[in-house]
Amino acid sequence: MKKQPFMIPIYAELIRLGRYANSEEEKTEGQKVVPAIYREDVAMHLAEHAEG
């Protein structure tokens, strides 16, 4: 899978909405997991754009 940079903020928003988790350990019932190739970048994006 080739990493598409425009998907990083999309996955981050899906995590904020509770539809995705960033790892299998964080996953709850009904959530999908962000593809491994994106996890580090999505975590950085969430940290950089954290509210509060």
Secondary structure, DSSP 8 states (H G I E B T S, - for coil): ----TTHHHHHHHHHHTTSEESSTTT--TT-EE--HHHHHHHHHHHHHT---
